Amino acid sequence: MFYINQVQLKQLESLLTQSTMGIHILFDNLSLAEILGKPTENVDFFTHENLGRIQAILGEFLQKSDLDQKMLYLQALDQDSYELLVRSYFNIVENTVLEATKLKH
């Protein structure tokens, strides 16, 4: 478990707000297109085994003090960890957008 302080929470909220508007300053478009372009219907990224890894990666990412440190952290991740973080981040973005939608089906 990790703790998010108020500054980190504000940074995350800012990043999520930008991402919900299609502005993804943390990630390069080519990486996003490659990762998010892979079909995942038959792949479960959010397995019990991966949840611990995701929590650790996301926790360490959020502990970085500023955008530059966050980007350096992303660049240092191995491909599997980077993909887990991207998919987790965009899962959060998608849920944020869905929660903000007033009209539910």
N, CA, C and O atoms as a GROMACS GRO file, in nm:
protein
  420
    1MET      N    1   0.084  -0.117   0.000
    1MET     CA    2   0.000   0.000   0.000
    1MET      C    3   0.089   0.123   0.000
    1MET      O    4   0.195   0.125   0.062
    2PHE      N    5   0.045   0.225  -0.070
    2PHE     CA    6   0.122   0.348  -0.073
    2PHE      C    7   0.033   0.465  -0.035
    2PHE      O    8  -0.090   0.458  -0.047
    3TYR      N    9   0.094   0.571   0.011
    3TYR     CA   10   0.023   0.690   0.055
    3TYR      C   11   0.042   0.800  -0.049
    3TYR      O   12   0.154   0.822  -0.096
    4ILE      N   13  -0.065   0.869  -0.083
    4ILE     CA   14  -0.059   0.981  -0.175
    4ILE      C   15  -0.086   1.108  -0.095
    4ILE      O   16  -0.192   1.122  -0.034
    5ASN      N   17   0.010   1.199  -0.095
    5ASN     CA   18  -0.013   1.324  -0.024
    5ASN      C   19  -0.094   1.420  -0.111
    5ASN      O   20  -0.124   1.389  -0.226
    6GLN      N   21  -0.128   1.535  -0.058
    6GLN     CA   22  -0.214   1.630  -0.129
    6GLN      C   23  -0.151   1.682  -0.258
    6GLN      O   24  -0.222   1.700  -0.357
    7VAL      N   25  -0.022   1.706  -0.257
    7VAL     CA   26   0.047   1.754  -0.378
    7VAL      C   27   0.041   1.647  -0.487
    7VAL      O   28   0.011   1.677  -0.603
    8GLN      N   29   0.069   1.522  -0.450
    8GLN     CA   30   0.065   1.412  -0.547
    8GLN      C   31  -0.077   1.392  -0.599
    8GLN      O   32  -0.096   1.364  -0.718
    9LEU      N   33  -0.175   1.405  -0.512
    9LEU     CA   34  -0.314   1.391  -0.553
    9LEU      C   35  -0.352   1.499  -0.653
    9LEU      O   36  -0.417   1.471  -0.753
   10LYS      N   37  -0.311   1.622  -0.628
   10LYS     CA   38  -0.338   1.733  -0.721
   10LYS      C   39  -0.270   1.709  -0.855
   10LYS      O   40  -0.328   1.735  -0.960
   11GLN      N   41  -0.145   1.658  -0.852
   11GLN     CA   42  -0.075   1.627  -0.977
   11GLN      C   43  -0.149   1.520  -1.055
   11GLN      O   44  -0.166   1.532  -1.177
   12LEU      N   45  -0.193   1.417  -0.986
   12LEU     CA   46  -0.266   1.308  -1.052
   12LEU      C   47  -0.398   1.360  -1.109
   12LEU      O   48  -0.433   1.326  -1.222
   13GLU      N   49  -0.470   1.439  -1.033
   13GLU     CA   50  -0.596   1.496  -1.082
   13GLU      C   51  -0.573   1.581  -1.206
   13GLU      O   52  -0.653   1.577  -1.300
   14SER      N   53  -0.465   1.658  -1.207
   14SER     CA   54  -0.432   1.742  -1.322
   14SER      C   55  -0.402   1.656  -1.445
   14SER      O   56  -0.451   1.683  -1.554
   15LEU      N   57  -0.321   1.552  -1.425
   15LEU     CA   58  -0.288   1.462  -1.536
   15LEU      C   59  -0.414   1.393  -1.590
   15LEU      O   60  -0.432   1.383  -1.711
   16LEU      N   61  -0.499   1.346  -1.499
   16LEU     CA   62  -0.622   1.278  -1.541
   16LEU      C   63  -0.715   1.374  -1.615
   16LEU      O   64  -0.777   1.336  -1.714
   17THR      N   65  -0.726   1.496  -1.566
   17THR     CA   66  -0.810   1.596  -1.632
   17THR      C   67  -0.761   1.621  -1.774
   17THR      O   68  -0.841   1.625  -1.868
   18GLN      N   69  -0.631   1.637  -1.790
   18GLN     CA   70  -0.575   1.658  -1.923
   18GLN      C   71  -0.599   1.536  -2.011
   18GLN      O   72  -0.635   1.550  -2.128
   19SER      N   73  -0.580   1.418  -1.955
   19SER     CA   74  -0.598   1.296  -2.033
   19SER      C   75  -0.743   1.276  -2.076
   19SER      O   76  -0.768   1.227  -2.185
   20THR      N   77  -0.837   1.314  -1.992
   20THR     CA   78  -0.978   1.301  -2.030
   20THR      C   79  -1.012   1.393  -2.147
   20THR      O   80  -1.112   1.371  -2.216
   21MET      N   81  -0.929   1.495  -2.169
   21MET     CA   82  -0.948   1.586  -2.282
   21MET      C   83  -0.861   1.545  -2.401
   21MET      O   84  -0.857   1.616  -2.501
   22GLY      N   85  -0.792   1.431  -2.390
   22GLY     CA   86  -0.710   1.382  -2.501
   22GLY      C   87  -0.568   1.432  -2.501
   22GLY      O   88  -0.496   1.413  -2.599
   23ILE      N   89  -0.526   1.496  -2.394
   23ILE     CA   90  -0.389   1.548  -2.383
   23ILE      C   91  -0.311   1.455  -2.292
   23ILE      O   92  -0.335   1.450  -2.171
   24HIS      N   93  -0.218   1.380  -2.350
   24HIS     CA   94  -0.144   1.279  -2.276
   24HIS      C   95   0.004   1.317  -2.272
   24HIS      O   96   0.084   1.264  -2.349
   25ILE      N   97   0.038   1.409  -2.184
   25ILE     CA   98   0.173   1.464  -2.182
   25ILE      C   99   0.279   1.367  -2.130
   25ILE      O  100   0.398   1.387  -2.153
   26LEU      N  101   0.237   1.262  -2.062
   26LEU     CA  102   0.334   1.167  -2.006
   26LEU      C  103   0.385   1.067  -2.108
   26LEU      O  104   0.495   1.013  -2.094
   27PHE      N  105   0.305   1.042  -2.210
   27PHE     CA  106   0.333   0.930  -2.300
   27PHE      C  107   0.350   0.981  -2.443
   27PHE      O  108   0.286   1.077  -2.485
   28ASP      N  109   0.439   0.914  -2.517
   28ASP     CA  110   0.452   0.951  -2.657
   28ASP      C  111   0.345   0.876  -2.738
   28ASP      O  112   0.307   0.763  -2.706
   29ASN      N  113   0.299   0.941  -2.843
   29ASN     CA  114   0.189   0.887  -2.922
   29ASN      C  115   0.218   0.752  -2.985
   29ASN      O  116   0.128   0.668  -2.994
   30LEU      N  117   0.341   0.729  -3.028
   30LEU     CA  118   0.375   0.601  -3.090
   30LEU      C  119   0.362   0.485  -2.991
   30LEU      O  120   0.307   0.380  -3.024
   31SER      N  121   0.411   0.505  -2.870
   31SER     CA  122   0.399   0.401  -2.768
   31SER      C  123   0.254   0.375  -2.733
   31SER      O  124   0.211   0.260  -2.720
   32LEU      N  125   0.178   0.482  -2.719
   32LEU     CA  126   0.036   0.466  -2.688
   32LEU      C  127  -0.037   0.390  -2.798
   32LEU      O  128  -0.115   0.299  -2.771
   33ALA      N  129  -0.010   0.428  -2.922
   33ALA     CA  130  -0.077   0.361  -3.034
   33ALA      C  131  -0.041   0.213  -3.039
   33ALA      O  132  -0.126   0.128  -3.066
   34GLU      N  133   0.085   0.182  -3.012
   34GLU     CA  134   0.128   0.043  -3.014
   34GLU      C  135   0.064  -0.038  -2.902
   34GLU      O  136   0.012  -0.147  -2.925
   35ILE      N  137   0.068   0.016  -2.782
   35ILE     CA  138   0.015  -0.057  -2.666
   35ILE      C  139  -0.137  -0.067  -2.671
   35ILE      O  140  -0.193  -0.176  -2.658
   36LEU      N  141  -0.202   0.046  -2.692
   36LEU     CA  142  -0.349   0.047  -2.687
   36LEU      C  143  -0.411  -0.008  -2.815
   36LEU      O  144  -0.531  -0.036  -2.820
   37GLY      N  145  -0.328  -0.025  -2.918
   37GLY     CA  146  -0.377  -0.083  -3.042
   37GLY      C  147  -0.381  -0.235  -3.041
   37GLY      O  148  -0.440  -0.297  -3.130
   38LYS      N  149  -0.318  -0.295  -2.942
   38LYS     CA  150  -0.319  -0.442  -2.930
   38LYS      C  151  -0.453  -0.488  -2.876
   38LYS      O  152  -0.499  -0.439  -2.773
   39PRO      N  153  -0.516  -0.582  -2.944
   39PRO     CA  154  -0.642  -0.637  -2.890
   39PRO      C  155  -0.616  -0.705  -2.756
   39PRO      O  156  -0.518  -0.776  -2.738
   40THR      N  157  -0.706  -0.682  -2.662
   40THR     CA  158  -0.688  -0.739  -2.529
   40THR      C  159  -0.809  -0.817  -2.481
   40THR      O  160  -0.822  -0.849  -2.363
   41GLU      N  161  -0.899  -0.848  -2.574
   41GLU     CA  162  -1.020  -0.920  -2.533
   41GLU      C  163  -0.988  -1.051  -2.463
   41GLU      O  164  -1.058  -1.092  -2.371
   42ASN      N  165  -0.882  -1.117  -2.506
   42ASN     CA  166  -0.846  -1.247  -2.450
   42ASN      C  167  -0.731  -1.239  -2.350
   42ASN      O  168  -0.677  -1.341  -2.307
   43VAL      N  169  -0.694  -1.118  -2.313
   43VAL     CA  170  -0.583  -1.098  -2.219
   43VAL      C  171  -0.637  -1.027  -2.095
   43VAL      O  172  -0.707  -0.926  -2.107
   44ASP      N  173  -0.605  -1.079  -1.979
   44ASP     CA  174  -0.648  -1.016  -1.855
   44ASP      C  175  -0.528  -0.954  -1.786
   44ASP      O  176  -0.449  -1.022  -1.720
   45PHE      N  177  -0.514  -0.823  -1.802
   45PHE     CA  178  -0.400  -0.754  -1.742
   45PHE      C  179  -0.419  -0.734  -1.592
   45PHE      O  180  -0.321  -0.719  -1.519
   46PHE      N  181  -0.542  -0.734  -1.548
   46PHE     CA  182  -0.570  -0.705  -1.409
   46PHE      C  183  -0.592  -0.833  -1.330
   46PHE      O  184  -0.688  -0.846  -1.254
   47THR      N  185  -0.500  -0.928  -1.348
   47THR     CA  186  -0.503  -1.052  -1.272
   47THR      C  187  -0.454  -1.025  -1.131
   47THR      O  188  -0.394  -0.922  -1.103
   48HIS      N  189  -0.482  -1.118  -1.043
   48HIS     CA  190  -0.434  -1.106  -0.904
   48HIS      C  191  -0.283  -1.090  -0.902
   48HIS      O  192  -0.229  -1.010  -0.825
   49GLU      N  193  -0.215  -1.164  -0.987
   49GLU     CA  194  -0.068  -1.158  -0.994
   49GLU      C  195  -0.021  -1.019  -1.037
   49GLU      O  196   0.076  -0.967  -0.982
   50ASN      N  197  -0.088  -0.960  -1.135
   50ASN     CA  198  -0.046  -0.830  -1.185
   50ASN      C  199  -0.086  -0.714  -1.095
   50ASN      O  200  -0.023  -0.609  -1.098
   51LEU      N  201  -0.190  -0.731  -1.014
   51LEU     CA  202  -0.236  -0.620  -0.931
   51LEU      C  203  -0.128  -0.570  -0.836
   51LEU      O  204  -0.115  -0.449  -0.815
   52GLY      N  205  -0.051  -0.660  -0.779
   52GLY     CA  206   0.060  -0.619  -0.691
   52GLY      C  207   0.166  -0.542  -0.767
   52GLY      O  208   0.217  -0.441  -0.719
   53ARG      N  209   0.197  -0.589  -0.887
   53ARG     CA  210   0.295  -0.518  -0.972
   53ARG      C  211   0.243  -0.380  -1.010
   53ARG      O  212   0.316  -0.281  -1.004
   54ILE      N  213   0.116  -0.376  -1.049
   54ILE     CA  214   0.056  -0.248  -1.089
   54ILE      C  215   0.059  -0.150  -0.973
   54ILE      O  216   0.094  -0.034  -0.990
   55GLN      N  217   0.022  -0.197  -0.855
   55GLN     CA  218   0.022  -0.110  -0.738
   55GLN      C  219   0.163  -0.058  -0.709
   55GLN      O  220   0.180   0.060  -0.679
   56ALA      N  221   0.262  -0.144  -0.718
   56ALA     CA  222   0.400  -0.102  -0.692
   56ALA      C  223   0.448  -0.001  -0.796
   56ALA      O  224   0.508   0.102  -0.762
   57ILE      N  225   0.422  -0.029  -0.924
   57ILE     CA  226   0.465   0.060  -1.032
   57ILE      C  227   0.394   0.194  -1.021
   57ILE      O  228   0.457   0.299  -1.028
   58LEU      N  229   0.263   0.190  -1.004
   58LEU     CA  230   0.185   0.314  -0.994
   58LEU      C  231   0.223   0.392  -0.869
   58LEU      O  232   0.233   0.515  -0.873
   59GLY      N  233   0.245   0.322  -0.759
   59GLY     CA  234   0.285   0.388  -0.635
   59GLY      C  235   0.418   0.460  -0.650
   59GLY      O  236   0.432   0.574  -0.607
   60GLU      N  237   0.514   0.393  -0.710
   60GLU     CA  238   0.646   0.456  -0.729
   60GLU      C  239   0.635   0.574  -0.826
   60GLU      O  240   0.698   0.677  -0.806
   61PHE      N  241   0.555   0.557  -0.931
   61PHE     CA  242   0.531   0.664  -1.027
   61PHE      C  243   0.474   0.788  -0.956
   61PHE      O  244   0.521   0.899  -0.978
   62LEU      N  245   0.374   0.767  -0.872
   62LEU     CA  246   0.309   0.879  -0.804
   62LEU      C  247   0.400   0.945  -0.702
   62LEU      O  248   0.381   1.062  -0.670
   63GLN      N  249   0.500   0.873  -0.652
   63GLN     CA  250   0.592   0.930  -0.554
   63GLN      C  251   0.691   1.028  -0.618
   63GLN      O  252   0.756   1.106  -0.548
   64LYS      N  253   0.703   1.026  -0.750
   64LYS     CA  254   0.794   1.118  -0.818
   64LYS      C  255   0.741   1.260  -0.801
   64LYS      O  256   0.621   1.285  -0.815
   65SER      N  257   0.832   1.353  -0.772
   65SER     CA  258   0.792   1.486  -0.727
   65SER      C  259   0.737   1.578  -0.836
   65SER      O  260   0.654   1.665  -0.807
   66ASP      N  261   0.781   1.559  -0.958
   66ASP     CA  262   0.733   1.648  -1.063
   66ASP      C  263   0.723   1.574  -1.196
   66ASP      O  264   0.757   1.457  -1.206
   67LEU      N  265   0.675   1.644  -1.296
   67LEU     CA  266   0.652   1.583  -1.426
   67LEU      C  267   0.780   1.527  -1.486
   67LEU      O  268   0.779   1.418  -1.544
   68ASP      N  269   0.890   1.599  -1.474
   68ASP     CA  270   1.017   1.551  -1.528
   68ASP      C  271   1.059   1.419  -1.462
   68ASP      O  272   1.103   1.327  -1.531
   69GLN      N  273   1.046   1.411  -1.331
   69GLN     CA  274   1.081   1.289  -1.259
   69GLN      C  275   0.989   1.173  -1.300
   69GLN      O  276   1.034   1.060  -1.313
   70LYS      N  277   0.862   1.203  -1.318
   70LYS     CA  278   0.766   1.101  -1.361
   70LYS      C  279   0.803   1.048  -1.499
   70LYS      O  280   0.799   0.927  -1.523
   71MET      N  281   0.840   1.138  -1.590
   71MET     CA  282   0.876   1.098  -1.726
   71MET      C  283   1.006   1.016  -1.726
   71MET      O  284   1.018   0.920  -1.802
   72LEU      N  285   1.102   1.054  -1.644
   72LEU     CA  286   1.226   0.976  -1.633
   72LEU      C  287   1.197   0.836  -1.580
   72LEU      O  288   1.256   0.738  -1.626
   73TYR      N  289   1.106   0.827  -1.485
   73TYR     CA  290   1.067   0.698  -1.431
   73TYR      C  291   1.005   0.611  -1.540
   73TYR      O  292   1.037   0.493  -1.552
   74LEU      N  293   0.915   0.670  -1.618
   74LEU     CA  294   0.851   0.596  -1.727
   74LEU      C  295   0.954   0.544  -1.827
   74LEU      O  296   0.944   0.430  -1.874
   75GLN      N  297   1.052   0.627  -1.860
   75GLN     CA  298   1.154   0.589  -1.957
   75GLN      C  299   1.243   0.476  -1.905
   75GLN      O  300   1.298   0.399  -1.984
   76ALA      N  301   1.256   0.465  -1.774
   76ALA     CA  302   1.342   0.363  -1.715
   76ALA      C  303   1.272   0.228  -1.697
   76ALA      O  304   1.337   0.128  -1.669
   77LEU      N  305   1.139   0.225  -1.714
   77LEU     CA  306   1.065   0.099  -1.695
   77LEU      C  307   1.094   0.000  -1.808
   77LEU      O  308   1.116   0.040  -1.922
   78ASP      N  309   1.093  -0.128  -1.773
   78ASP     CA  310   1.101  -0.230  -1.878
   78ASP      C  311   0.968  -0.230  -1.954
   78ASP      O  312   0.869  -0.175  -1.906
   79GLN      N  313   0.965  -0.292  -2.072
   79GLN     CA  314   0.848  -0.286  -2.159
   79GLN      C  315   0.722  -0.340  -2.093
   79GLN      O  316   0.616  -0.280  -2.105
   80ASP      N  317   0.732  -0.452  -2.022
   80ASP     CA  318   0.614  -0.510  -1.957
   80ASP      C  319   0.559  -0.417  -1.850
   80ASP      O  320   0.437  -0.397  -1.841
   81SER      N  321   0.646  -0.360  -1.769
   81SER     CA  322   0.602  -0.269  -1.663
   81SER      C  323   0.541  -0.142  -1.722
   81SER      O  324   0.441  -0.091  -1.673
   82TYR      N  325   0.603  -0.092  -1.828
   82TYR     CA  326   0.552   0.027  -1.895
   82TYR      C  327   0.412   0.000  -1.950
   82TYR      O  328   0.322   0.084  -1.936
   83GLU      N  329   0.393  -0.115  -2.013
   83GLU     CA  330   0.262  -0.149  -2.067
   83GLU      C  331   0.158  -0.163  -1.956
   83GLU      O  332   0.045  -0.117  -1.971
   84LEU      N  333   0.196  -0.225  -1.846
   84LEU     CA  334   0.104  -0.236  -1.733
   84LEU      C  335   0.064  -0.098  -1.681
   84LEU      O  336  -0.054  -0.074  -1.652
   85LEU      N  337   0.161  -0.008  -1.670
   85LEU     CA  338   0.131   0.126  -1.623
   85LEU      C  339   0.040   0.200  -1.720
   85LEU      O  340  -0.057   0.263  -1.679
   86VAL      N  341   0.071   0.192  -1.850
   86VAL     CA  342  -0.012   0.259  -1.951
   86VAL      C  343  -0.154   0.206  -1.946
   86VAL      O  344  -0.250   0.284  -1.945
   87ARG      N  345  -0.170   0.075  -1.945
   87ARG     CA  346  -0.305   0.016  -1.944
   87ARG      C  347  -0.379   0.052  -1.814
   87ARG      O  348  -0.500   0.078  -1.817
   88SER      N  349  -0.309   0.054  -1.703
   88SER     CA  350  -0.372   0.091  -1.576
   88SER      C  351  -0.412   0.237  -1.577
   88SER      O  352  -0.523   0.273  -1.536
   89TYR      N  353  -0.322   0.322  -1.624
   89TYR     CA  354  -0.349   0.465  -1.630
   89TYR      C  355  -0.471   0.493  -1.717
   89TYR      O  356  -0.560   0.569  -1.678
   90PHE      N  357  -0.476   0.430  -1.834
   90PHE     CA  358  -0.588   0.456  -1.923
   90PHE      C  359  -0.717   0.389  -1.875
   90PHE      O  360  -0.826   0.432  -1.913
   91ASN      N  361  -0.706   0.287  -1.795
   91ASN     CA  362  -0.823   0.231  -1.730
   91ASN      C  363  -0.880   0.332  -1.631
   91ASN      O  364  -1.001   0.348  -1.622
   92ILE      N  365  -0.792   0.399  -1.558
   92ILE     CA  366  -0.834   0.504  -1.464
   92ILE      C  367  -0.896   0.621  -1.541
   92ILE      O  368  -0.998   0.675  -1.500
   93VAL      N  369  -0.833   0.659  -1.653
   93VAL     CA  370  -0.887   0.768  -1.735
   93VAL      C  371  -1.026   0.732  -1.786
   93VAL      O  372  -1.118   0.813  -1.779
   94GLU      N  373  -1.039   0.612  -1.837
   94GLU     CA  374  -1.169   0.568  -1.889
   94GLU      C  375  -1.276   0.569  -1.779
   94GLU      O  376  -1.388   0.616  -1.802
   95ASN      N  377  -1.242   0.519  -1.662
   95ASN     CA  378  -1.337   0.520  -1.552
   95ASN      C  379  -1.371   0.661  -1.506
   95ASN      O  380  -1.484   0.689  -1.466
   96THR      N  381  -1.273   0.751  -1.513
   96THR     CA  382  -1.296   0.891  -1.478
   96THR      C  383  -1.396   0.954  -1.576
   96THR      O  384  -1.486   1.026  -1.535
   97VAL      N  385  -1.378   0.926  -1.704
   97VAL     CA  386  -1.470   0.978  -1.805
   97VAL      C  387  -1.610   0.920  -1.784
   97VAL      O  388  -1.709   0.993  -1.790
   98LEU      N  389  -1.617   0.790  -1.760
   98LEU     CA  390  -1.748   0.727  -1.739
   98LEU      C  391  -1.819   0.782  -1.616
   98LEU      O  392  -1.940   0.804  -1.618
   99GLU      N  393  -1.744   0.805  -1.510
   99GLU     CA  394  -1.803   0.861  -1.388
   99GLU      C  395  -1.854   1.003  -1.410
   99GLU      O  396  -1.952   1.045  -1.349
  100ALA      N  397  -1.787   1.077  -1.498
  100ALA     CA  398  -1.827   1.215  -1.523
  100ALA      C  399  -1.945   1.226  -1.618
  100ALA      O  400  -2.007   1.332  -1.630
  101THR      N  401  -1.977   1.116  -1.686
  101THR     CA  402  -2.088   1.116  -1.781
  101THR      C  403  -2.219   1.112  -1.705
  101THR      O  404  -2.243   1.022  -1.625
  102LYS      N  405  -2.303   1.210  -1.730
  102LYS     CA  406  -2.431   1.218  -1.660
  102LYS      C  407  -2.529   1.113  -1.711
  102LYS      O  408  -2.607   1.058  -1.634
  103LEU      N  409  -2.526   1.086  -1.841
  103LEU     CA  410  -2.618   0.991  -1.901
  103LEU      C  411  -2.558   0.853  -1.895
  103LEU      O  412  -2.455   0.827  -1.957
  104LYS      N  413  -2.622   0.764  -1.823
  104LYS     CA  414  -2.577   0.626  -1.811
  104LYS      C  415  -2.673   0.536  -1.888
  104LYS      O  416  -2.794   0.561  -1.890
  105HIS      N  417  -2.623   0.434  -1.950
  105HIS     CA  418  -2.708   0.339  -2.023
  105HIS      C  419  -2.764   0.237  -1.930
  105HIS      O  420  -2.838   0.149  -1.972
   0.00000   0.00000   0.00000
